Amino acid sequence: MKKLLLPLLAFAFHVSSAQNVSRPHPKFTVIDTHNDVISNQLITKVDLGKEQTQGNFDLIRAKKASLGGQVFSIWCGDQYGYGTAYAYANREIDSLMSLINRNPGKTALVRTAKDLRRMIKQKKLAAMIGVEGGHMIEDRLDYIDSLHNRGMVYLTLTWNNSTGWASSARDEVKHADTLKHKGLNEFGRQVVRKLNKLGIMIDLSHPGEQTFNDVMALTTKPVIASHSCAYALAPHRRNLKDYQLKAIAKNGGVVFVNFYSGFIDTAYEAQHEAYLVKHKVEMDSLNKVYNDYDLASIRLNVIHKEEAEAFRPPLAMLIKHIDYMVRLMGVDHVGIGSDFDGAESYPKGIDSVLDYEKIATELMKLKYTEKEIGKIMSGNFIRVLKANAGK
């Protein structure tokens, strides 16, 4: 997400039967479509091959959690543009590849559903690449080819900033009067056709409604929203309205639910803003250290852990978004897109990759079947990846 500026998890746990006798629950696979840890790692320089005390992901915790795969977000803010954004994207991919090359027994890059299934059998972390922001192609179709060759499985058409060819959700809502155009222009339509041809999933988590509508009228492949929630439950501009959710379902696509507190709970934003005002001096200092809003916010929450904990929403609110989408769209069209390491706050009890199993536990309490939970946790991602890539 990176505001301002689950690939594979197997787990077992026990539930009580009607006779109050514990029985082992079948293992589930989780595919998480969005994690920003690689963007952060360029700043923090931490070795993600070693266990970390901060952040939401590293290979050691992933192994402890039996996490089998992750789509890593390749992201840069709107301070990068022509001549710099594409290079920065490649620098992040280089960082991911370095992590993979240093840990060949633990992880490998995958591009297709076939490769993903192979990694599952080998019990390695299946690493995938999602590029979050169309500004990183710098208005060049050949850069899409290059990123595809490096392993890009989805492109988020915009981040918060619009491109010259597609308008973002933020700009369509907050800067509508100054937008040069809303939706896709002709080059934007060329981008959509190119992505369809190459089998790259089109991600509609950040684009505005007009861009969304233009894409849905044009695409020949199922789309995704890699990290979004339901607008009906939390009316934030980054969330998807009911008609959008239904359109994605009709298209055969999938919405992967975001864990960020501000997208699942309408009360969070005002509380967080008041908290930032209270700690403005510290936040300003942390921003100077990290030069990154999210990392500064995360560190501030570590310093004031008890205070920040008080206004995290309950896990039940995240479950409501999942359940709402399933009821509206059908169970074949909902998945998990945590936004780990891309935000400062998640629901209580959701602190790292070790906590995905809590979601399955709550879905079981709502009488979801094992088959339904399996689709949400992994099956729907595998299906939509195959539908785009063809294998």
TIRO-916348 format. One record per residue (C-alpha): y, x, z; residue number from 1; residue in three letters. Coordinates in Angstrom, 2 decimals. Each point is the difference from the previous one (the first is absolute). Example, Ala and Ser with C-alpha at 12.3 -4.5 7.8 and 13.67 -1.06 7.14 Angstrom:
BEGIN
       yy       xx       zz    i   aa
    -4.50    12.30     7.80    1  Ala
     3.44     1.37    -0.66    2  Ser
REM end
This chain:
BEGIN
       yy       xx       zz    i   aa
     0.00     0.00     0.00    1  Met
     2.62     2.53     1.17    2  Lys
     2.55    -2.64     0.90    3  Lys
     3.54     1.30    -0.03    4  Leu
     0.58     2.87    -1.60    5  Leu
   -24.18    -5.12     0.94    6  Leu
    -2.03     2.28    -2.43    7  Pro
    -3.10     0.21     2.01    8  Leu
    -0.81    -0.61     3.64    9  Leu
    -3.44    -0.74     1.36   10  Ala
    -0.36    -1.11     3.57   11  Phe
    -2.38    -1.79     2.33   12  Ala
     0.77    -2.07     3.05   13  Phe
    -1.66    -2.69     2.12   14  His
     0.69    -3.68     0.39   15  Val
    -1.61    -2.55     2.29   16  Ser
    -2.38    -2.60    -1.39   17  Ser
    -0.15    -3.56     1.22   18  Ala
    -2.54     1.22     2.56   19  Gln
     2.46     2.74     1.09   20  Asn
    -2.33     2.69    -1.39   21  Val
     1.71     2.91    -1.77   22  Ser
    -1.04     0.79    -3.55   23  Arg
     1.26     2.78    -2.29   24  Pro
     2.43    -1.07    -2.68   25  His
    -0.65     1.19    -3.58   26  Pro
     2.15     2.88    -1.19   27  Lys
     3.02    -0.80    -2.15   28  Phe
     1.81     2.09    -2.59   29  Thr
     3.81    -0.01     0.18   30  Val
     2.26     0.97    -2.87   31  Ile
     3.63     0.50     0.98   32  Asp
     2.36     0.09    -2.94   33  Thr
     3.07     1.61     1.57   34  His
     0.61     3.02     2.26   35  Asn
     3.14     2.20    -0.06   36  Asp
    -1.37     3.01     1.86   37  Val
     0.28     2.38    -2.97   38  Ile
     3.76    -0.66    -0.28   39  Ser
     0.36     0.77     3.70   40  Asn
    -2.16     3.11    -0.18   41  Gln
     2.44     1.70    -2.36   42  Leu
     2.57    -0.25     2.79   43  Ile
    -2.11     0.57     3.11   44  Thr
    -2.28     2.65    -1.58   45  Lys
    -2.89    -1.14     2.22   46  Val
    -3.57     0.77    -1.04   47  Asp
    -1.62    -3.37    -0.57   48  Leu
    -3.37     1.70     0.05   49  Gly
     0.46     0.36     3.76   50  Lys
     0.31    -2.76     2.57   51  Glu
     3.62    -0.99     0.67   52  Gln
     1.52    -1.53     3.12   53  Thr
     2.67    -1.83    -2.03   54  Gln
    -0.16    -2.12    -3.12   55  Gly
    -2.69    -2.40    -1.10   56  Asn
    -2.32     2.13    -2.15   57  Phe
    -1.79     3.32    -0.22   58  Asp
    -3.43     0.99    -1.27   59  Leu
    -1.45     0.41     3.48   60  Ile
     0.96    -3.49     1.16   61  Arg
    -1.09    -1.31    -3.40   62  Ala
    -3.43     1.54     0.58   63  Lys
    -0.19    -1.42     3.53   64  Lys
     0.83    -3.41    -1.43   65  Ala
    -2.50     0.39    -2.87   66  Ser
     2.92    -0.51    -2.37   67  Leu
    -1.37     0.49    -3.47   68  Gly
     3.13    -0.20    -2.14   69  Gly
     3.77    -0.38    -0.18   70  Gln
     2.64    -0.65    -2.64   71  Val
     2.75     2.50     0.77   72  Phe
     3.55    -1.00    -0.89   73  Ser
     1.97     2.47    -2.11   74  Ile
     3.60    -0.82     0.86   75  Trp
     3.54     1.30    -0.10   76  Cys
     3.26    -1.77     0.76   77  Gly
     2.81    -0.90    -2.36   78  Asp
     1.74     3.32     0.66   79  Gln
    -2.47     1.31    -2.59   80  Tyr
     0.60    -1.01    -3.61   81  Gly
     0.07     1.48    -3.49   82  Tyr
    -1.22     3.57     0.07   83  Gly
    -1.22    -0.12     3.62   84  Thr
    -2.08    -3.13     0.75   85  Ala
    -2.96     0.81    -2.26   86  Tyr
    -0.11     3.57     1.28   87  Ala
     0.01    -1.24     3.60   88  Tyr
    -2.84    -2.40    -0.75   89  Ala
    -2.04     2.88    -1.37   90  Asn
     0.83     2.11     3.02   91  Arg
    -1.49    -2.72     2.22   92  Glu
    -3.09    -0.24    -2.20   93  Ile
    -0.33     3.80     0.27   94  Asp
     0.08    -0.39     3.79   95  Ser
    -2.74    -2.62    -0.11   96  Leu
    -2.11     2.14    -2.30   97  Met
     0.47     2.95     2.33   98  Ser
    -1.31    -2.11     2.88   99  Leu
    -2.99    -1.02    -2.10  100  Ile
    -0.71     3.56    -1.14  101  Asn
     0.15     1.32     3.57  102  Arg
    -2.48    -2.65     1.13  103  Asn
    -2.55    -0.41    -2.81  104  Pro
    -2.72    -1.17     2.34  105  Gly
     2.13    -2.82     1.39  106  Lys
     2.00    -1.45    -2.89  107  Thr
     0.29    -0.23    -3.79  108  Ala
     2.37    -1.59    -2.53  109  Leu
    -1.28    -3.16    -1.66  110  Val
     1.43    -2.07    -2.86  111  Arg
    -2.51    -2.77    -0.66  112  Thr
    -2.14    -2.52     1.86  113  Ala
    -3.05     1.98    -1.10  114  Lys
     1.40     3.18     1.57  115  Asp
     0.91    -1.95     3.14  116  Leu
    -3.52    -1.32     0.43  117  Arg
    -1.35     3.52    -0.48  118  Arg
     2.23     1.32     2.79  119  Met
    -1.18    -2.80     2.25  120  Ile
    -3.59     1.14    -0.47  121  Lys
     0.97     3.63     0.62  122  Gln
     1.96    -0.98     3.13  123  Lys
     3.13     1.80    -1.15  124  Lys
     3.55    -1.29     0.22  125  Leu
     0.83    -1.45    -3.42  126  Ala
     3.62     1.05    -0.63  127  Ala
     2.01    -2.01    -2.54  128  Met
     3.58     0.26    -1.23  129  Ile
     2.56    -2.80    -0.10  130  Gly
     3.50     0.83    -1.28  131  Val
     2.59    -2.05     1.92  132  Glu
     3.06    -0.35    -2.18  133  Gly
     0.58    -0.21    -3.75  134  Gly
     2.97     2.38     0.27  135  His
    -2.58     2.82     0.18  136  Met
    -0.89    -0.45    -3.69  137  Ile
     3.68     0.65    -0.87  138  Glu
    -0.05    -2.50    -2.89  139  Asp
    -2.70     1.96    -1.84  140  Arg
    -3.28    -1.55    -1.10  141  Leu
    -1.60     3.44    -0.32  142  Asp
     0.53     0.50     3.74  143  Tyr
    -2.25    -3.02     0.55  144  Ile
    -2.67     1.81    -2.03  145  Asp
     0.47     3.15     2.08  146  Ser
    -0.21    -1.83     3.33  147  Leu
    -3.03    -1.89    -1.25  148  His
    -1.66     3.30    -0.88  149  Asn
     0.65     1.18     3.55  150  Arg
    -1.74    -3.06     1.43  151  Gly
     2.58    -2.79     0.39  152  Met
    -1.84    -3.30     0.52  153  Val
     3.11    -2.15     0.48  154  Tyr
     3.73     0.13    -0.65  155  Leu
     2.40    -1.99     2.18  156  Thr
     2.54    -1.01    -2.66  157  Leu
     2.95     0.48     2.36  158  Thr
     0.56     1.19     3.51  159  Trp
     3.05    -1.49     1.81  160  Asn
     2.17     1.46    -2.76  161  Asn
    -0.02    -1.62    -3.43  162  Ser
    -0.71     2.04    -3.09  163  Thr
     1.80    -0.33    -3.29  164  Gly
    -2.85    -2.22    -1.17  165  Trp
    -1.06    -2.05     3.05  166  Ala
     1.90    -1.55     2.92  167  Ser
    -1.17     0.34     3.60  168  Ser
    -0.32    -2.64     2.70  169  Ala
     2.75     1.65     2.03  170  Arg
     2.45     0.14    -2.90  171  Asp
    -0.73    -3.50    -1.28  172  Glu
     0.81    -1.36     3.48  173  Val
     2.69     2.37     1.32  174  Lys
     1.66     1.35    -3.15  175  His
    -0.45    -2.78    -2.54  176  Ala
     3.66     0.12    -1.06  177  Asp
    -0.17     3.67    -1.00  178  Thr
    -3.41     0.05    -1.69  179  Leu
     0.19     0.91    -3.67  180  Lys
    -2.95    -2.28    -0.66  181  His
    -2.60    -1.97     1.94  182  Lys
    -3.67     0.32    -0.78  183  Gly
    -1.50     2.11    -2.75  184  Leu
     1.87     1.21    -3.06  185  Asn
    -1.76     1.10    -3.19  186  Glu
    -0.90     3.41     1.40  187  Phe
    -1.37    -1.71     3.10  188  Gly
    -2.23    -2.10    -2.19  189  Arg
    -1.20     3.19    -1.69  190  Gln
    -0.87     1.38     3.44  191  Val
    -2.07    -3.08     0.83  192  Val
    -1.88     0.24    -3.30  193  Arg
    -0.58     3.71     0.55  194  Lys
    -1.40    -0.53     3.48  195  Leu
    -2.30    -2.75    -1.26  196  Asn
    -1.23     2.23    -2.83  197  Lys
    -0.75     2.93     2.31  198  Leu
    -1.65    -2.17     2.65  199  Gly
     2.58     0.80     2.66  200  Ile
     0.53    -2.83     2.48  201  Met
     3.51    -1.52     0.05  202  Ile
     1.28    -0.20     3.57  203  Asp
     2.49    -2.78     0.74  204  Leu
     0.72     0.68     3.67  205  Ser
     3.63     1.15    -0.42  206  His
     1.28    -1.58    -3.27  207  Pro
     2.24    -3.07     0.11  208  Gly
    -0.95    -3.54    -0.92  209  Glu
     1.30     0.22    -3.56  210  Gln
    -1.90     3.21    -0.60  211  Thr
    -3.06    -1.64     1.54  212  Phe
     0.29    -3.00    -2.31  213  Asn
     0.53     2.16    -3.08  214  Asp
    -3.07     2.10     0.82  215  Val
    -2.20    -3.02     0.60  216  Met
     1.00    -1.45    -3.36  217  Ala
    -0.96     3.24    -1.76  218  Leu
    -2.89     1.76     1.75  219  Thr
    -3.51    -0.20    -1.40  220  Thr
    -1.61     1.48     3.12  221  Lys
    -0.18    -1.11     3.64  222  Pro
     2.93     1.25     2.07  223  Val
     0.22     1.02     3.64  224  Ile
     2.54    -0.01     2.80  225  Ala
    -1.04     3.14     1.86  226  Ser
     1.81    -0.72     3.29  227  His
     1.62    -3.42     0.40  228  Ser
    -0.09    -3.00     2.35  229  Cys
     0.59    -3.76    -0.25  230  Ala
     3.62    -1.16    -0.34  231  Tyr
    -0.91    -3.42     1.40  232  Ala
    -0.84     1.62     3.34  233  Leu
     2.69     2.70    -0.03  234  Ala
     2.83    -0.60    -2.50  235  Pro
     0.82     3.61    -0.81  236  His
     1.02     0.94    -3.54  237  Arg
    -2.97     2.37    -0.20  238  Arg
    -2.51    -2.77     0.65  239  Asn
    -1.54    -2.24    -2.64  240  Leu
     0.75    -3.69    -0.33  241  Lys
    -2.75    -2.57    -0.39  242  Asp
     0.48    -0.38    -3.75  243  Tyr
    -0.33     3.78    -0.38  244  Gln
    -3.18     0.11     2.07  245  Leu
    -1.49    -2.83    -2.05  246  Lys
     1.00     1.75    -3.25  247  Ala
    -1.75     3.20     1.08  248  Ile
    -3.13    -1.96     0.88  249  Ala
     0.05    -1.77    -3.37  250  Lys
     0.39     3.38    -1.70  251  Asn
    -3.07     1.32     1.82  252  Gly
     2.03     2.47     2.02  253  Gly
     0.09     0.89     3.69  254  Val
     2.66     0.16     2.72  255  Val
    -0.61     2.69     2.60  256  Phe
     1.55    -0.99     3.32  257  Val
     2.59     2.38     1.51  258  Asn
    -0.23     0.85     3.72  259  Phe
     3.73     0.78     0.49  260  Tyr
     1.45    -1.96     2.95  261  Ser
     3.15    -0.96    -1.91  262  Gly
    -1.97    -1.72    -2.75  263  Phe
    -2.31    -2.00     2.24  264  Ile
     2.46    -1.07     2.72  265  Asp
     3.47    -1.40    -0.72  266  Thr
     1.17     0.86     3.54  267  Ala
    -0.72     3.72    -0.36  268  Tyr
     2.93     1.05    -2.22  269  Glu
     2.76    -1.16     2.35  270  Ala
    -1.75     1.51     3.01  271  Gln
    -0.45     3.29    -1.79  272  His
     3.62     0.12    -1.10  273  Glu
     1.17    -0.53     3.59  274  Ala
    -2.37     2.76     1.11  275  Tyr
     1.44     2.39    -2.62  276  Leu
     3.56    -0.77     1.09  277  Val
    -0.95     0.74     3.60  278  Lys
    -1.49     3.36    -0.99  279  His
     2.42     0.87    -2.81  280  Lys
     0.82     3.51     1.20  281  Val
    -3.68     0.96     0.17  282  Glu
    -0.75    -1.67    -3.33  283  Met
     2.83     1.87    -1.72  284  Asp
    -1.31     3.28     1.38  285  Ser
    -3.54    -0.76    -1.11  286  Leu
     1.22    -0.92    -3.49  287  Asn
     1.60     3.43    -0.24  288  Lys
    -3.28     1.63     0.99  289  Val
    -2.27    -1.95    -2.35  290  Tyr
     2.42    -1.22    -2.68  291  Asn
    -2.29    -3.02    -0.24  292  Asp
     0.63    -3.40     1.59  293  Tyr
    -3.63    -0.88     0.66  294  Asp
    -0.94     3.31     1.58  295  Leu
     3.10    -0.15     2.18  296  Ala
    -0.84    -3.57     1.03  297  Ser
    -3.60     0.89     0.76  298  Ile
     1.10     2.91     2.19  299  Arg
     2.55    -2.18     1.79  300  Leu
    -2.79    -2.42     0.86  301  Asn
    -2.05     2.85     1.44  302  Val
     2.92     0.94     2.25  303  Ile
     0.52    -3.62     1.09  304  His
    -3.61    -1.14    -0.26  305  Lys
     0.08    -2.69     2.68  306  Glu
     3.21    -1.55    -1.31  307  Glu
    -1.16     0.00    -3.62  308  Ala
    -3.37    -1.43     1.01  309  Glu
     1.68    -3.05     1.55  310  Ala
     1.13    -1.48    -3.32  311  Phe
    -3.03     0.81    -2.15  312  Arg
    -1.51    -3.30    -1.17  313  Pro
    -3.50    -1.01     1.10  314  Pro
    -2.96     0.69    -2.27  315  Leu
    -0.40    -3.76    -0.38  316  Ala
     3.11    -0.12    -2.21  317  Met
    -1.54     2.44    -2.48  318  Leu
    -3.18    -2.05    -0.04  319  Ile
     2.06    -3.12    -0.74  320  Lys
     1.33     1.62    -3.19  321  His
    -3.51     0.88    -1.14  322  Ile
    -1.35    -3.45     0.83  323  Asp
     2.98    -1.75    -1.61  324  Tyr
    -0.49     1.87    -3.26  325  Met
    -3.74    -0.65    -0.02  326  Val
     0.58    -3.73     0.46  327  Arg
     2.65    -0.08    -2.73  328  Leu
    -1.47     2.43    -2.54  329  Met
    -3.71     0.12     0.75  330  Gly
    -1.96     2.76     1.68  331  Val
    -0.44     1.89    -3.29  332  Asp
     3.68     0.91    -0.13  333  His
     0.89     1.53     3.38  334  Val
    -0.44     3.56     1.27  335  Gly
     1.37     2.69     2.32  336  Ile
     3.10     2.15    -0.74  337  Gly
     1.03     1.39     3.38  338  Ser
     3.13     2.02    -0.87  339  Asp
    -1.13     2.52     2.63  340  Phe
     2.32     3.00     0.40  341  Asp
     2.65    -1.91    -1.94  342  Gly
     1.57    -1.99     2.83  343  Ala
     0.92     0.35     3.66  344  Glu
    -1.87    -3.02     1.38  345  Ser
    -3.22    -1.95    -0.40  346  Tyr
    -1.54    -2.83     2.07  347  Pro
    -1.19     0.76     3.50  348  Lys
    -3.37     1.70    -0.09  349  Gly
     0.40     1.23    -3.57  350  Ile
     0.90     3.66     0.39  351  Asp
    -2.08     1.95    -2.51  352  Ser
    -2.88    -0.08    -2.44  353  Val
    -2.28    -0.38     3.02  354  Leu
     1.13    -3.62     0.44  355  Asp
    -1.05    -1.80    -3.20  356  Tyr
    -3.08    -1.41     1.74  357  Glu
     2.24    -2.12     2.22  358  Lys
     1.00    -2.01    -3.06  359  Ile
    -3.61    -0.78    -0.87  360  Ala
    -0.62    -0.97     3.61  361  Thr
     2.85    -2.51    -0.10  362  Glu
    -1.15    -1.42    -3.34  363  Leu
    -3.45    -0.53     1.46  364  Met
     1.60    -2.01     2.80  365  Lys
     1.49    -2.23    -2.72  366  Leu
    -3.54    -0.58    -1.32  367  Lys
     0.36     2.14    -3.12  368  Tyr
    -3.42     0.86    -1.38  369  Thr
    -1.24     3.55    -0.45  370  Glu
     0.31    -0.43    -3.78  371  Lys
     3.61    -1.19     0.27  372  Glu
     0.99     2.86     2.31  373  Ile
    -1.66     2.46    -2.37  374  Gly
     2.12    -1.28    -2.88  375  Lys
     3.23     0.34     1.98  376  Ile
    -0.87     3.44     1.32  377  Met
    -1.15     1.55    -3.27  378  Ser
    -1.63    -2.18    -2.60  379  Gly
     3.17    -1.45    -1.46  380  Asn
     1.49     3.45    -0.54  381  Phe
    -3.11     1.27    -1.75  382  Ile
     0.03    -3.05    -2.27  383  Arg
     3.68     0.28    -1.00  384  Val
    -0.26     3.76    -0.52  385  Leu
    -2.97    -0.51    -2.33  386  Lys
     1.75    -2.86    -1.80  387  Ala
     2.86     2.35    -0.86  388  Asn
    -1.76     3.34    -0.54  389  Ala
    -3.05    -1.51    -1.67  390  Gly
    -2.56     1.92     2.05  391  Lys
REM end
